[in-house]
Amino acid sequence: MANVGGIDRIIRIIAGLFLISLVFIGDQIIGQNVVWGWIGIVPLATGIFKFCPAYKIFGFKTCA
């Protein structure tokens, strides 16, 4: 049931960790850091579980 492949998965995990890390950095980069942290959970979770509901809806698949 996986629809997120290798490079896509790595990019999602890195992007998710980056967005979550903004919560701890403070206001130096982007305001409203807590919001970015919550948004970061989505790409992190889709990367870890190898499943993206949006890909399922639109029929995309990046895994082999």
Stockholm file with secondary structure:
# STOCKHOLM 1.0

chainA/1-64         MANVGGIDRIIRIIAGLFLISLVFIGDQIIGQNVVWGWIGIVPLATGIFKFCPAYKIFGFKTCA
#=GR chainA/1-64 SS CCCCCHHHHHHHHHHHHHHHHHHHHCTTTCSCHHHHHHHHHHHHHHHHHTCCHHHHHHTCCCCC
#=GC SS_cons        CCCCCHHHHHHHHHHHHHHHHHHHHCTTTCSCHHHHHHHHHHHHHHHHHTCCHHHHHHTCCCCC
//
